């Protein structure tokens, strides 16, 4: 009973922290729209972009209501095709964003050089949306549509979202006969997207390296003791020769990648290395303890 209670408490605390960051993200996204983008005739992509086009055409008094209404069909799609918990998180994020948009309606806008507005406004928007996505929420219904199309047709989520946003930005330029604001909005979207990616992935970019070597034992010892990196030994077989061999799998930060490559070539100049990007790693408690021990050994 004690263990179950502690698990519940931990789960509740995690949810509180998650919704705190989601609230902060919704606030920052609303600040970006109200202070930087909308007063300077710039828009974001997706449902937010369509809502801002409506606001420019008919006034922004119903901006929050329009945003919620346009997202409702996608929330239903999420309920049908993704998962119910995600629907709750998305609904909370959209409602928080709509509330902050209304609350910040009278905040003085920022006017300045267009490049400043694009960079600052896009960065704040990307941070806000990134915090929401990182904590399980979503502001834009087009991402839900993109996930469903990805499952059914095979197109990536990024490809579908970019395709939809291309038409939204093009429509914006056609409606107001001003391609400067359309291209400015596209640049803002790119800045926001890069900042969003930075928030989700983090500053420490991770790589995975798969190493096929004739000296697996010697190389694994050197990697663990000289660089303090953990690794996994997998067993494979050569497709041509049929020989059994050990394959090393290493997760390394970008800054340590050059040292790792140099070390591998030093130990086995004929080793094969395959390097790929890694977006996120979740460590268990035992793995964290082992990592701390390795770091302490390398410092000594």
PyMOL commands that set and color helices and strands:
alter all, ss='L'
color gray80, all
select helices_A, chain A and resi 2-40+46-58+63-81+84-103+114-134+141-153+157-176+179-201+216-227+254-267+285-299
alter helices_A, ss='H'
color red, helices_A
select strands_A, chain A and resi 206-212+231-237+244-253+272-278
alter strands_A, ss='S'
color yellow, strands_A
deselect
rebuild
show_as cartoon
